[in-house]
Amino acid sequence: MRDGAAWQNAEVPLGTSELDAAATLLVAAHRALRPRPALPKACSPTDQLDAYAIQERFVAMLGRPVGYKIGYTNPQLQRTLGIGSPVYGRLIAGRTHASPAVLPAARLATRVVETEFGFRMARALPANGAPYSVEAVSAAVAAALPSFEIVDSRFESWRKLTPLEAIADNVLHSHWVAGAELADFRRLDLAALEAVSRVDGREVTRGRGRRSGNDRLLHGHLRGRSGRGRGGRLRPAGARARRVPGLR
């Protein structure tokens, strides 16, 4: 589980009470719409297991998990952060929407929009102890969905989070909006497709999925965790992200 130095802080793993305390602090910041400083050292995650345990508790307080989001898919970013794999967060019931959708900005603290492709799984990919190939993952996907994520963080310095803090914060996930399903997505080169974001008709971002490392493995880092990839939606990181102060 520990791919690099960034995955551990050389501290004693957290106990149940510390994990619960961390999740409670994140929920309080979320509900107050008041991002907080870093978690106290006493309940700050020391490794991936701590971080995902905090995330699981945090998500459970917000709602029912219905899918996954993937972050840090860019290999260059992984090297910069000192990690060896992407990370994942959870999509949550009541926070996934079909386009067009209206999301009140007053319920968001950060308001970042990230364009991406989502994927609806046709069948489960059980944990097998080794990464799945791109071909195996593609064969298990029912459809691709052009989509965007609303990114929101429970931390003040959300641009400078460590990978462990980002995992605990559900990889900065808030809401997900999906367009029409593309069942024939395999005939498309998704990594080469261009995504354009507009606000009130004005173009604000333009990019391609290839910069995110989408042509690499999508699912292998979920290995060892039972039930991953069963139903729901799995998505790689978006092509472009932009803070939108006027979102409303």
C-alpha positions in Angstrom: 0.0 0.0 0.0 2.9 2.4 0.6 4.3 3.4 -2.8 6.5 6.3 -1.8 7.7 8.6 1.0 4.5 10.7 0.7 2.4 7.8 1.7 3.6 7.7 5.3 4.6 10.1 8.0 6.7 7.6 10.1 4.2 7.9 13.0 2.1 5.4 14.9 -1.1 4.6 12.9 -4.3 6.3 14.3 -6.7 4.5 16.5 -10.5 4.4 16.1 -11.1 7.5 18.2 -8.6 9.6 16.3 -10.0 8.5 13.0 -13.5 9.4 14.1 -12.3 12.8 15.4 -10.7 13.6 12.1 -13.8 12.8 10.1 -16.0 14.8 12.6 -13.7 17.9 12.1 -14.0 17.6 8.3 -17.8 17.3 8.5 -18.0 20.3 10.8 -16.0 22.4 8.3 -18.2 21.1 5.4 -21.5 21.9 7.1 -20.3 25.3 8.3 -18.9 26.2 4.8 -15.8 27.2 6.6 -12.6 25.5 5.4 -10.3 24.7 8.3 -6.5 24.6 8.8 -4.7 21.3 8.7 -6.0 18.5 11.0 -4.4 18.4 14.5 -1.4 16.3 14.6 -3.2 13.9 17.0 -5.6 12.9 14.3 -3.7 13.7 11.1 -3.4 10.6 8.8 0.0 8.8 9.0 -0.4 6.6 6.0 -2.8 5.5 3.2 -4.7 3.2 5.5 -5.4 6.1 8.0 -6.3 8.5 5.1 -8.8 6.1 3.5 -10.3 5.2 6.9 -10.9 8.9 7.6 -12.4 9.3 4.1 -14.7 6.3 4.7 -16.0 7.8 7.9 -16.3 11.3 6.4 -18.3 10.1 3.4 -20.6 7.9 5.6 -21.6 11.1 7.4 -22.5 12.8 4.1 -24.5 10.0 2.4 -24.4 6.7 0.6 -21.4 6.1 -1.7 -22.5 5.4 -5.3 -19.3 5.5 -7.3 -15.6 6.5 -7.4 -13.6 9.5 -8.5 -9.9 9.2 -9.4 -7.3 11.8 -8.7 -3.5 12.4 -9.3 -3.6 10.3 -12.6 -0.8 12.5 -14.1 2.5 10.5 -13.9 4.5 13.7 -13.6 2.4 15.0 -10.8 2.8 11.6 -9.0 6.6 11.9 -9.2 6.5 15.5 -7.9 4.3 14.4 -4.9 6.4 11.3 -4.3 3.6 8.8 -4.8 3.4 5.8 -7.1 -0.3 5.6 -8.0 -3.5 7.6 -8.3 -5.8 8.1 -5.4 -9.6 7.7 -5.2 -12.6 9.3 -3.5 -16.3 8.5 -3.5 -19.3 9.8 -5.4 -22.2 10.3 -3.1 -26.0 9.8 -3.5 -27.8 13.1 -3.9 -24.6 14.7 -5.2 -24.6 13.2 -8.7 -26.8 14.9 -11.3 -27.8 14.5 -14.9 -27.2 17.6 -17.1 -28.6 20.2 -17.1 -28.4 20.8 -13.4 -28.6 23.7 -11.0 -26.3 23.7 -8.0 -26.6 26.6 -5.5 -23.2 28.3 -5.0 -24.2 29.2 -1.4 -23.6 25.5 -0.5 -20.0 25.4 -1.8 -16.9 26.9 -0.2 -14.4 26.6 -3.0 -16.3 26.3 -6.4 -13.9 24.7 -8.8 -15.2 23.1 -12.0 -13.2 20.2 -13.5 -14.2 18.7 -16.9 -13.7 15.0 -17.4 -15.1 11.7 -18.7 -17.0 9.5 -16.4 -17.6 5.8 -16.9 -20.5 3.5 -15.9 -19.4 0.0 -15.1 -21.2 -2.9 -16.7 -19.8 -5.5 -14.4 -17.6 -5.8 -11.3 -13.8 -6.1 -11.4 -13.0 -8.1 -8.3 -9.8 -7.6 -6.4 -7.2 -10.0 -7.8 -3.9 -8.8 -6.3 -2.6 -7.2 -9.5 -3.4 -4.2 -11.7 -6.0 -4.7 -14.5 -4.9 -3.8 -18.0 -6.6 -1.0 -19.9 -8.2 -3.6 -22.2 -9.7 -5.5 -19.3 -11.1 -2.3 -17.7 -12.5 -1.1 -21.0 -14.3 -4.5 -21.5 -16.0 -4.0 -18.2 -17.3 -0.5 -18.9 -20.9 0.0 -20.2 -20.6 3.6 -21.3 -18.6 6.8 -21.1 -20.2 10.1 -20.0 -18.9 13.6 -20.7 -19.1 15.2 -17.3 -17.8 17.7 -14.9 -17.0 17.7 -11.2 -17.6 20.5 -8.7 -14.5 20.4 -6.5 -14.8 21.7 -2.9 -12.4 21.3 0.0 -12.7 21.2 3.7 -9.2 22.7 4.1 -8.1 26.4 3.7 -4.9 25.5 1.8 -6.6 23.2 -0.6 -4.0 23.8 -3.3 -1.2 22.6 -1.1 -2.7 19.5 0.5 -0.5 16.4 0.9 -1.8 13.3 -0.8 -2.9 11.9 2.6 -4.8 15.0 3.4 -6.4 15.0 0.0 -7.5 11.4 0.4 -9.0 12.1 3.8 -10.9 15.1 2.2 -12.5 12.7 -0.2 -10.1 13.9 -2.9 -11.8 17.3 -2.7 -15.1 16.0 -4.2 -18.4 17.8 -3.9 -20.8 17.1 -6.8 -20.7 15.4 -10.2 -22.8 16.3 -13.3 -23.0 13.9 -16.2 -24.1 14.3 -19.8 -25.6 11.7 -22.1 -24.0 8.2 -22.1 -21.8 7.2 -25.0 -22.2 3.4 -25.4 -19.9 3.4 -28.5 -17.1 5.2 -26.7 -14.5 2.5 -27.8 -14.4 3.9 -31.3 -13.2 7.2 -29.9 -9.8 8.2 -28.7 -10.9 9.7 -25.4 -7.4 10.9 -24.5 -7.3 12.9 -27.8 -10.8 14.5 -27.5 -10.8 18.1 -26.7 -12.9 19.4 -23.7 -14.1 23.0 -23.7 -15.6 24.8 -20.7 -17.7 27.9 -21.0 -19.2 30.3 -18.5 -22.1 32.4 -19.8 -21.0 31.5 -23.3 -17.4 32.6 -22.7 -14.7 30.0 -23.1 -12.6 29.6 -19.9 -10.7 26.3 -20.4 -9.7 24.0 -23.2 -7.7 20.8 -22.9 -7.3 17.1 -23.7 -7.5 14.1 -21.5 -4.0 12.9 -22.4 -2.4 15.3 -20.0 -4.1 13.4 -17.1 -2.6 10.1 -18.0 -6.0 8.7 -19.0 -4.3 6.2 -21.4 -2.8 4.5 -18.3 -4.4 2.0 -16.0 -7.7 3.3 -14.5 -8.4 0.6 -12.0 -5.3 -1.1 -10.7 -4.7 1.1 -7.7 -8.1 -0.1 -6.3 -6.7 -3.7 -6.1 -6.8 -5.3 -2.7 -10.0 -3.4 -1.7 -13.0 -5.8 -2.1 -16.0 -4.6 -4.1 -14.2 -1.8 -6.0 -15.6 -1.2 -9.4 -19.0 -2.8 -8.7 -21.7 -0.8 -10.4 -21.7 2.9 -9.9 -19.3 5.2 -11.8 -15.6 5.4 -12.0 -13.8 8.3 -13.6 -10.3 9.5 -14.2 -9.1 13.0 -13.4 -10.4 15.8 -15.6 -8.8 17.5 -18.5 -8.9 21.0 -17.0 -9.9 22.6 -13.7 -10.8 26.2 -13.0 -12.0 28.2 -10.1 -15.3 30.0 -11.0 -16.0 32.8 -8.5 -19.3 33.7 -10.3 -20.7 30.2 -10.2 -24.3 30.4 -8.9 
